[in-house]
């Protein structure tokens, strides 16, 4: 059984859904730093997806620095990167900008956006 929940839904690539679910598990502490990450074969079998899809998700998580591959041992959740406030804001600025543009495009008021972010964060943590 996978240590994180994935509900596959139409409309988004399966590997992206796996990546999002794994990220939620890491951020929420379900998968703490140093924990063994499931093997590609286990992900593939558990979700009933092509092994190439599972491998693509693992490769993306590795590229993003959330998991690390230890030769001969497998994949493990990487330690959180500790950066200063300025660096953290620089990293998230493009994402924040994209979120604000999309919220404005669909007419979501600022107060509702903030409420949504707070609710989502509480659910994740």
Secondary structure, DSSP 4 states (H G I P E B T S, - for coil): --SS-----TTS-HHHHHHHHHHHHHHHTSS-TTPEEPPHHHHHHHHT--HHHHHHHHHHHHHTTSEEEETTTEEEEPPPP---HHHHHHHHHHHHHHHHHHHHHTT--HHHHHHHHHHHHHHH-
